[in-house]
Amino acid sequence: MGDFEGRGTARSDDLAYSLEEVQSLLALLPEPAATAFAVAAFMGLRIGELEALRWEDYRDGEMHIARSIWNGHIGPRHGNRRRQCL
């Protein structure tokens, strides 16, 4: 079990956990937190995008990212529009 440094303080799209870090964290987390973390980590979702996911967003083997929650409000997602379908 390793030490993990918080990465939420920097605003950069290129900061991500390594595969080894993700696997270590998944081994420690109980369900349903492990599943939520895995979806966010492997899809590169922001927390607001993860919170806004609905079952109907999964269609034809693809996850369609259309919404985000920010400050308690649901709205269209922000950021790179090319990421809408993962």
Secondary structure as UniProt FT lines:
FT   TURN            8..9
FT   TURN            13..14
FT   HELIX           19..28
FT   TURN            31..32
FT   HELIX           33..43
FT   HELIX           47..51
FT   HELIX           55..57
FT   STRAND          58..59
FT   TURN            60..61
FT   STRAND          62..64
FT   STRAND          67..70
FT   TURN            71..72
FT   STRAND          73..76
FT   HELIX           81..83
//
